[in-house]
Amino acid sequence: MKKTPTIKELKDLCLKKGVYVGLDKYLSLVAVYITKIFLYTPLKPMQVMFLWFLLQLAACYVIVQGTYLHVMVCIVLFHSAIILDHVDGQMARYKKEQSILALYVDQIYHNVANPLFIIVLSIAADVFW
């Protein structure tokens, strides 16, 4: 069994060198700590990817309810999913399980979840206001 790396080793291995856009740098730093926790589990990066997709779908369902509390829960779920998106990539880099299939599925999930989120956000705005 492979020894779980330290946070410093994970940062050196998993964090991209170069320019980050927006909050990506900070989300990646937070994700390193969560990645370390996920490395103790038997989950594979593709399973974590499916988990963040389900979280985004759950966020879309929650926000349609339209109350202030639902909007706050949606924000927490959606940002958790974004962090898990970083976690699956870091896990794949660490475990050397990167593949074209994973990249393809990741793009499909983004192409489904992000437009869906915009649609349900507009529905929630109509209900909320």
C-alpha beads as a LAMMPS data file, in Angstrom:
LAMMPS data file: protein, C-alpha beads

129 atoms
128 bonds

1 atom types
1 bond types

-500.0 500.0 xlo xhi
-500.0 500.0 ylo yhi
-500.0 500.0 zlo zhi

Masses

1 110.0

Atoms # bond

1 1 1 0.000 0.000 0.000
2 1 1 1.246 3.437 -0.932
3 1 1 2.101 5.822 1.910
4 1 1 -0.232 8.822 2.044
5 1 1 1.755 11.956 1.203
6 1 1 2.149 14.997 3.393
7 1 1 0.335 18.228 2.570
8 1 1 3.593 19.730 1.282
9 1 1 4.172 16.768 -1.051
10 1 1 0.590 17.038 -2.309
11 1 1 0.987 20.768 -2.940
12 1 1 4.198 20.185 -4.893
13 1 1 2.642 17.395 -6.945
14 1 1 -0.907 18.605 -7.473
15 1 1 -0.915 22.379 -7.660
16 1 1 -0.475 23.753 -11.132
17 1 1 2.415 26.080 -11.710
18 1 1 1.408 29.236 -13.528
19 1 1 -1.452 31.664 -13.680
20 1 1 -4.688 30.993 -11.846
21 1 1 -7.950 32.644 -12.783
22 1 1 -10.190 34.092 -10.080
23 1 1 -10.444 32.011 -6.940
24 1 1 -8.898 28.889 -8.476
25 1 1 -5.645 29.257 -6.542
26 1 1 -7.434 29.436 -3.193
27 1 1 -9.866 26.661 -4.050
28 1 1 -6.949 24.461 -5.092
29 1 1 -5.198 25.156 -1.791
30 1 1 -8.328 24.221 0.165
31 1 1 -8.782 21.152 -2.024
32 1 1 -5.310 19.843 -1.123
33 1 1 -6.422 19.323 2.479
34 1 1 -9.609 17.569 1.385
35 1 1 -7.642 15.493 -1.123
36 1 1 -5.487 14.196 1.712
37 1 1 -8.633 13.030 3.515
38 1 1 -10.007 11.385 0.359
39 1 1 -6.722 9.528 -0.174
40 1 1 -7.485 7.533 2.980
41 1 1 -10.720 6.274 1.387
42 1 1 -11.024 3.621 -1.322
43 1 1 -12.707 6.131 -3.662
44 1 1 -11.311 6.627 -7.139
45 1 1 -11.075 10.032 -8.848
46 1 1 -13.961 9.177 -11.204
47 1 1 -16.178 8.436 -8.205
48 1 1 -15.297 11.792 -6.647
49 1 1 -16.108 13.384 -10.003
50 1 1 -19.545 11.758 -9.953
51 1 1 -20.003 12.979 -6.371
52 1 1 -19.391 16.620 -7.318
53 1 1 -21.768 16.242 -10.259
54 1 1 -24.466 14.938 -7.908
55 1 1 -23.789 17.836 -5.522
56 1 1 -24.279 20.315 -8.354
57 1 1 -27.524 18.622 -9.374
58 1 1 -28.666 18.707 -5.747
59 1 1 -27.788 22.415 -5.599
60 1 1 -29.894 22.996 -8.708
61 1 1 -32.821 21.193 -7.126
62 1 1 -32.495 23.090 -3.846
63 1 1 -32.289 26.576 -5.358
64 1 1 -35.498 26.114 -7.354
65 1 1 -37.383 26.110 -4.027
66 1 1 -36.672 29.838 -3.968
67 1 1 -36.463 30.712 -0.280
68 1 1 -33.517 32.530 1.261
69 1 1 -32.454 29.418 3.180
70 1 1 -32.554 27.324 0.004
71 1 1 -30.341 29.853 -1.780
72 1 1 -27.786 29.701 1.054
73 1 1 -27.809 25.881 1.044
74 1 1 -27.378 25.956 -2.731
75 1 1 -24.333 28.212 -2.441
76 1 1 -22.726 25.838 0.070
77 1 1 -23.502 22.776 -2.085
78 1 1 -22.286 24.383 -5.292
79 1 1 -19.014 25.595 -3.782
80 1 1 -18.462 22.198 -2.181
81 1 1 -18.891 20.667 -5.625
82 1 1 -16.353 23.105 -7.090
83 1 1 -13.827 22.128 -4.422
84 1 1 -14.499 18.439 -5.108
85 1 1 -13.848 19.152 -8.775
86 1 1 -10.329 20.193 -7.763
87 1 1 -10.034 17.188 -5.432
88 1 1 -10.731 14.650 -8.189
89 1 1 -8.045 16.181 -10.384
90 1 1 -5.527 16.190 -7.564
91 1 1 -6.359 12.585 -6.697
92 1 1 -5.916 11.572 -10.334
93 1 1 -2.531 13.319 -10.499
94 1 1 -1.373 11.704 -7.266
95 1 1 -2.610 8.203 -8.156
96 1 1 -1.494 8.624 -11.782
97 1 1 -4.988 7.737 -12.992
98 1 1 -5.356 10.556 -15.481
99 1 1 -7.150 9.548 -18.648
100 1 1 -8.845 10.964 -21.702
101 1 1 -12.098 9.318 -20.580
102 1 1 -11.987 11.138 -17.236
103 1 1 -11.310 14.433 -18.992
104 1 1 -14.196 13.792 -21.370
105 1 1 -16.642 12.866 -18.586
106 1 1 -15.512 15.929 -16.604
107 1 1 -16.327 18.179 -19.562
108 1 1 -19.710 16.497 -20.052
109 1 1 -20.555 17.073 -16.385
110 1 1 -19.531 20.734 -16.664
111 1 1 -21.521 21.173 -19.885
112 1 1 -24.631 19.769 -18.208
113 1 1 -24.388 21.215 -14.695
114 1 1 -23.290 24.788 -15.409
115 1 1 -26.034 25.731 -17.913
116 1 1 -28.575 23.911 -15.754
117 1 1 -27.451 25.997 -12.786
118 1 1 -27.966 29.233 -14.742
119 1 1 -31.456 28.094 -15.775
120 1 1 -32.555 27.149 -12.257
121 1 1 -30.950 30.309 -10.867
122 1 1 -33.161 32.395 -13.140
123 1 1 -36.205 30.358 -12.086
124 1 1 -35.285 30.841 -8.426
125 1 1 -34.805 34.580 -8.964
126 1 1 -38.301 34.768 -10.412
127 1 1 -39.740 32.843 -7.447
128 1 1 -37.626 34.698 -4.867
129 1 1 -38.409 38.201 -6.091

Bonds

1 1 1 2
2 1 2 3
3 1 3 4
4 1 4 5
5 1 5 6
6 1 6 7
7 1 7 8
8 1 8 9
9 1 9 10
10 1 10 11
11 1 11 12
12 1 12 13
13 1 13 14
14 1 14 15
15 1 15 16
16 1 16 17
17 1 17 18
18 1 18 19
19 1 19 20
20 1 20 21
21 1 21 22
22 1 22 23
23 1 23 24
24 1 24 25
25 1 25 26
26 1 26 27
27 1 27 28
28 1 28 29
29 1 29 30
30 1 30 31
31 1 31 32
32 1 32 33
33 1 33 34
34 1 34 35
35 1 35 36
36 1 36 37
37 1 37 38
38 1 38 39
39 1 39 40
40 1 40 41
41 1 41 42
42 1 42 43
43 1 43 44
44 1 44 45
45 1 45 46
46 1 46 47
47 1 47 48
48 1 48 49
49 1 49 50
50 1 50 51
51 1 51 52
52 1 52 53
53 1 53 54
54 1 54 55
55 1 55 56
56 1 56 57
57 1 57 58
58 1 58 59
59 1 59 60
60 1 60 61
61 1 61 62
62 1 62 63
63 1 63 64
64 1 64 65
65 1 65 66
66 1 66 67
67 1 67 68
68 1 68 69
69 1 69 70
70 1 70 71
71 1 71 72
72 1 72 73
73 1 73 74
74 1 74 75
75 1 75 76
76 1 76 77
77 1 77 78
78 1 78 79
79 1 79 80
80 1 80 81
81 1 81 82
82 1 82 83
83 1 83 84
84 1 84 85
85 1 85 86
86 1 86 87
87 1 87 88
88 1 88 89
89 1 89 90
90 1 90 91
91 1 91 92
92 1 92 93
93 1 93 94
94 1 94 95
95 1 95 96
96 1 96 97
97 1 97 98
98 1 98 99
99 1 99 100
100 1 100 101
101 1 101 102
102 1 102 103
103 1 103 104
104 1 104 105
105 1 105 106
106 1 106 107
107 1 107 108
108 1 108 109
109 1 109 110
110 1 110 111
111 1 111 112
112 1 112 113
113 1 113 114
114 1 114 115
115 1 115 116
116 1 116 117
117 1 117 118
118 1 118 119
119 1 119 120
120 1 120 121
121 1 121 122
122 1 122 123
123 1 123 124
124 1 124 125
125 1 125 126
126 1 126 127
127 1 127 128
128 1 128 129
